[in-house]
Amino acid sequence: MNISKQNGALIVPDHPTIPFIEGDGVGKEISPIMRETVDAAVSKCYGGKRKIEWKEVLAGGKAHEQTGEWLPEATMDAFRESLVGIKGPLMTPVGGGIRSLNVALRQGLDLYVCQRPVHWFEGIESPVKHPEKVDMCIFRENTEDIYAGIEWEAGSDDARKFYRFLHDEMGVTKVRFPETSGFGVKPVSREGSERLVRAAIEYALSHNLPSVTLVHKGNIMKFTEGGFKKWAYELAEREYGDALKSGRLVIKDCICDAFLQNALLKPQDYSVIATMNLNGDYISDMLAAQVGGIGIAPGGNINYQTGHAIFEATHGIAPDIAGKNIVNPSSILLSAVMMLDYIGWKEAGEAIEQSLAELYRHHTATADLARMMTDGKSLGTREFGDAVIKGILK
């Protein structure tokens, strides 16, 4: 049975159908481990009452080989009907057509939140002195800004036409080298900004978190990034006035370059981050590096209005290590934890996370992390997955 949404709440049957995309490259190794781990946690926590019915759908290289398409409409239909899904990493098609399969999925389902929780696990080495102070959840706008950006190549007829419009119709005179300039336009809307910020605020309130920080470059881009900041504060005052007055909700903002510094110097000052697409891209990877790297960074793409969500490994396909049994499956495992939490099966998600944490605490990991641990014990991808499952079932 499919998950549905009624009266603002997800309705999750005991045996929900959840579509998954195996993924390209290392996806073939990490996706089976993810499914086996989730099945073990669900079985352990619910004694057979609940079970996920996995449904493979195609995208990326596997889809192109079998159907001639990179992203078949049947895949989009499966995610539309089932609401919640999960995916491995996907390759970027070469040549024309789809610029990015990940972006196509996010825009096709209007998954306007890219949610990236970041926190440190004891035992993992970090490049910063106090990674335990990093505990944030990033809400990155997922459909506007550069994801909806329009560009014109330097020297092209379209670039010249665009410049003539700027110069002749809009009175723009500050393009220094118009003949050799490329041009780009990024849309940032009130509606897009408000729904992203609303999701971040609701998350902060429901998890009793101390603040929501708006990260922007509004001091320079006053009507796009500055608009984001202005609309966010107006939304908070209009819809969450009581929470602001009581102190349950604190809204603050920070210029993006200052935030990158502050996140290193005083990460404990930040909790929930709401930001636009490009800033969120930088912030997500930088914060992941502070707690051990993108190999353990989970992510979800969510539409909180319709209920649609796709959780994913946040790293690439890593073709150089594919098939060598050395890739770290932690990103997709932790993304599965997010998925289980999203559908209300929190106990199963906690079982997976606790098993991972126990392995890390005892300096046991795949090679990418174990080599930096004191007396680290390195396991292969399959062996690490088996150890996670063993920890769940013990």
C-alpha positions in Angstrom: 0.0 0.0 0.0 1.1 3.6 -0.7 1.7 6.2 1.9 -0.8 9.0 1.7 -1.4 12.4 3.2 -4.7 13.5 4.8 -5.6 16.6 6.8 -1.9 17.6 6.9 -0.6 14.3 8.3 1.1 11.3 6.6 -0.9 8.1 6.7 1.6 5.2 6.8 0.3 1.6 6.4 2.1 -1.2 8.2 3.4 -2.5 4.8 4.1 0.7 2.8 5.5 0.5 -0.7 8.7 2.5 -0.9 10.4 3.0 -4.3 14.2 3.1 -4.4 16.8 3.9 -7.1 19.8 1.7 -6.8 22.1 4.4 -8.1 25.2 4.4 -10.3 28.8 3.5 -9.4 29.0 2.7 -5.7 25.2 2.8 -5.6 25.2 -0.9 -6.5 27.0 -1.7 -3.3 25.4 0.7 -0.8 21.8 0.4 -1.8 21.4 -3.3 -1.0 23.1 -2.8 2.4 20.7 0.1 3.1 17.6 -2.1 2.4 18.9 -5.0 4.4 19.7 -2.7 7.4 16.3 -1.0 7.3 14.6 -4.4 7.1 16.5 -5.7 10.1 15.7 -2.6 12.2 12.0 -2.6 11.3 11.8 -6.4 12.1 13.6 -5.9 15.4 11.6 -2.9 16.5 8.1 -4.0 15.4 8.2 -7.8 15.7 7.0 -8.4 12.2 4.0 -6.1 12.4 5.6 -3.6 10.1 7.5 -4.3 6.9 8.6 -2.1 3.9 7.7 -3.4 0.5 10.6 -2.2 -1.6 10.0 -1.3 -5.3 13.0 -0.7 -7.6 12.6 2.1 -10.1 15.1 3.2 -12.7 17.2 6.3 -13.2 20.7 7.1 -14.3 22.9 4.6 -16.2 20.8 1.5 -15.4 17.7 3.3 -16.7 19.5 4.4 -19.9 20.8 0.9 -20.6 17.4 -0.7 -20.1 15.0 2.0 -21.5 17.1 4.5 -23.4 16.0 7.2 -21.0 17.9 8.7 -18.1 14.8 9.4 -16.0 11.7 7.4 -17.2 8.3 8.8 -16.5 7.4 5.6 -14.8 10.0 6.5 -12.1 8.5 9.9 -11.5 5.0 8.3 -11.4 6.2 5.8 -8.7 7.5 8.6 -6.5 4.3 10.6 -7.1 2.1 7.7 -6.1 4.2 6.4 -3.2 5.1 9.8 -1.7 8.3 8.6 0.0 11.3 7.1 -1.6 15.1 6.8 -1.3 18.0 6.8 -3.8 21.6 6.1 -4.3 23.9 8.5 -6.2 23.3 9.1 -9.9 25.6 10.0 -12.7 25.3 13.2 -14.6 24.3 12.5 -18.3 26.8 13.7 -20.8 25.6 16.0 -23.6 22.2 17.7 -24.0 18.9 17.0 -22.3 18.8 16.7 -18.5 21.4 18.8 -16.9 21.2 16.9 -13.6 19.1 13.9 -12.6 19.0 15.0 -9.0 17.8 18.5 -9.9 15.2 16.9 -12.3 13.8 14.8 -9.5 13.6 17.7 -7.1 12.0 20.1 -9.5 9.7 17.4 -11.0 8.2 16.6 -7.6 8.6 20.2 -6.3 10.8 19.0 -3.4 11.5 22.5 -2.2 13.4 21.6 1.0 16.9 20.0 0.9 17.3 19.0 4.5 20.7 18.1 5.8 21.2 17.3 9.5 24.8 17.5 10.7 26.2 16.2 14.0 29.3 14.4 15.1 29.7 10.8 16.1 32.2 10.0 18.9 35.2 8.2 17.5 35.3 9.9 14.1 38.3 12.1 13.5 37.6 15.7 12.5 39.7 18.6 11.2 38.3 20.9 14.0 39.1 20.8 17.7 35.5 20.5 18.9 33.3 18.7 16.4 30.9 17.9 19.2 29.8 21.5 19.1 28.4 21.1 15.6 24.8 20.1 15.7 22.7 21.8 13.0 20.0 21.1 10.5 20.2 22.9 7.2 17.1 23.8 5.3 18.3 24.6 1.8 15.8 26.0 -0.8 15.7 23.4 -3.5 13.9 24.8 -6.5 14.9 28.4 -7.1 18.1 30.5 -7.1 20.7 28.8 -9.3 18.6 25.7 -9.7 16.2 27.8 -11.7 19.0 30.0 -13.0 19.1 31.2 -16.6 22.5 31.8 -18.3 23.8 33.2 -21.6 27.2 32.3 -22.8 29.8 35.1 -23.4 30.0 36.1 -27.1 26.7 34.4 -28.0 23.9 36.2 -29.8 21.6 35.7 -26.8 24.2 37.3 -24.5 24.5 40.3 -26.8 20.7 40.6 -27.0 20.4 40.4 -23.2 23.0 43.1 -22.7 21.3 45.4 -25.2 18.1 45.0 -23.2 19.9 45.8 -20.0 21.7 48.8 -21.5 19.0 50.2 -23.8 15.8 49.3 -21.9 16.9 49.2 -18.3 19.7 51.8 -18.3 22.3 49.5 -16.9 25.8 51.0 -17.5 28.0 49.1 -15.0 28.9 46.0 -17.0 32.6 46.6 -17.5 33.3 44.2 -20.4 30.0 43.5 -22.1 31.5 41.9 -25.2 33.2 39.1 -23.2 30.7 38.7 -20.3 28.5 35.8 -19.7 25.2 36.6 -17.9 23.1 34.8 -15.4 19.7 35.5 -13.8 18.5 33.8 -10.6 14.8 33.9 -9.4 14.0 34.2 -5.7 10.3 34.5 -4.9 8.3 35.4 -1.8 6.3 32.2 -2.1 9.4 30.0 -2.5 11.2 31.7 0.4 8.2 31.6 2.7 7.5 27.9 2.4 11.2 27.0 3.0 11.4 29.2 6.1 8.0 27.9 7.3 9.4 24.4 7.1 12.5 25.4 9.0 10.5 27.1 11.8 8.1 24.2 12.1 11.1 21.8 12.5 12.7 24.0 15.1 9.5 24.2 17.1 8.6 20.5 16.9 12.1 19.6 18.0 12.4 22.2 20.7 15.5 23.8 19.1 16.7 27.2 20.2 16.9 29.2 16.9 16.5 29.6 13.2 19.2 31.5 11.4 18.7 33.0 8.0 21.9 32.8 6.0 22.0 35.2 3.0 24.0 37.8 1.0 21.4 40.5 1.3 23.9 43.3 1.8 24.9 43.0 -1.8 21.9 41.2 -3.6 19.2 43.3 -1.9 16.2 42.1 -3.9 16.9 38.4 -4.2 18.9 37.4 -1.1 17.7 40.5 0.7 14.2 39.7 -0.3 14.6 36.2 1.2 15.6 37.7 4.6 12.8 40.4 4.5 10.1 37.9 3.6 11.3 35.4 6.3 11.1 37.9 9.1 7.7 39.1 7.9 6.5 35.4 7.8 7.7 34.8 11.3 6.0 37.9 12.7 2.8 37.1 10.9 2.4 33.4 11.6 4.6 32.7 14.7 4.1 35.9 16.7 3.2 34.1 19.9 6.2 31.8 19.7 8.5 34.8 19.1 7.0 36.6 22.1 7.3 33.6 24.4 10.9 33.0 23.4 10.1 29.5 22.0 11.2 30.8 18.6 14.3 32.9 18.0 14.8 34.2 14.4 18.2 35.7 13.5 20.2 36.2 10.4 23.8 36.2 9.2 25.6 37.2 6.1 26.8 34.0 4.3 30.6 34.8 4.4 30.4 35.7 8.1 28.4 32.5 8.8 31.2 30.3 7.2 33.6 31.9 9.7 31.3 31.7 12.6 30.4 28.0 11.9 34.1 27.3 12.6 34.6 29.6 15.5 31.3 29.3 17.4 29.2 26.5 15.9 27.3 26.1 19.2 25.5 29.4 18.4 23.5 27.8 15.5 20.8 25.2 15.4 18.4 25.3 12.4 19.7 27.1 9.2 17.4 28.4 6.5 19.0 29.5 3.3 18.8 29.7 -0.4 20.1 27.1 -2.9 23.7 28.2 -3.6 24.5 29.2 0.0 23.0 26.0 1.2 25.3 23.9 -1.1 28.4 25.5 0.3 27.2 25.3 3.9 26.1 21.7 3.8 29.4 20.4 2.6 31.5 22.7 4.8 29.6 21.5 7.9 29.8 17.9 6.9 33.6 18.3 6.7 33.7 19.5 10.3 32.2 16.2 11.5 34.1 13.8 9.3 33.1 14.3 5.7 30.3 13.9 3.2 30.6 10.1 3.4 28.6 10.3 6.6 26.3 13.2 5.6 22.6 12.2 5.1 20.1 14.2 3.1 16.4 14.4 2.2 14.5 16.4 -0.4 11.0 17.1 0.9 7.8 18.9 0.0 6.1 19.3 3.4 2.9 20.5 1.8 2.2 17.4 -0.4 4.2 14.9 1.7 6.5 13.9 -1.1 10.1 13.1 -0.1 13.1 11.4 -1.5 16.0 10.6 0.8 19.5 10.1 -0.7 23.1 9.4 -0.4 24.6 12.9 -0.6 28.0 11.9 -2.2 28.7 11.1 -5.9 29.0 7.8 -7.7 32.8 7.5 -7.1 33.6 5.3 -10.1 37.2 5.0 -9.1 36.3 2.9 -6.1 33.1 1.3 -7.4 33.1 -2.5 -7.0 36.1 -2.6 -4.7 34.1 -3.1 -1.4 35.6 0.0 0.2 32.9 2.6 -0.1 31.3 3.9 3.1 27.5 3.2 3.2 26.9 5.5 6.1 25.5 8.4 4.1 22.6 6.3 2.7 22.2 4.5 6.0 21.7 7.8 7.8 19.4 9.0 5.1 17.3 5.9 5.7 17.2 7.0 9.4 15.8 10.3 8.2 13.3 8.5 6.1 12.1 6.3 8.9 11.8 9.3 11.2 9.8 11.1 8.5 7.2 8.3 8.3 7.0 8.0 12.0 9.0 4.8 12.5 11.4 6.5 14.8 12.4 3.5 16.8 13.8 1.7 13.7 15.7 4.8 12.8 17.2 5.1 16.3 18.2 1.4 16.2 20.3 2.0 13.0 21.9 5.2 14.3 22.8 3.6 17.6 24.4 0.7 15.9 26.5 3.0 13.7 27.4 5.1 16.7 28.6 2.1 18.6 30.9 1.0 15.8 32.3 4.5 15.4 32.8 4.7 19.2 34.9 1.6 19.1 36.9 3.0 16.1 35.4 0.5 13.6 34.6 1.9 10.2 35.2 1.7 6.4 38.7 2.6 5.3 37.9 6.3 4.6 37.3 6.9 8.3 39.2 4.1 10.0 42.6 5.3 8.5 42.2 8.5 10.5 41.2 6.9 13.8 43.5 5.9 16.6 43.8 2.1 16.3 41.1 2.2 13.7 39.7 -1.1 12.5 38.9 -1.0 8.8 36.0 -3.1 7.4 34.9 -3.6 3.8 31.6 -2.2 2.7 29.7 -5.5 3.0 31.4 -6.4 6.3 30.6 -2.9 7.7 27.0 -3.3 6.7 26.9 -6.8 8.3 28.3 -5.3 11.5 25.6 -2.6 11.6 22.9 -5.2 11.2 24.5 -7.4 13.9 24.5 -4.4 16.3 20.8 -3.9 15.6 19.8 -7.5 16.2 21.9 -8.2 19.3 
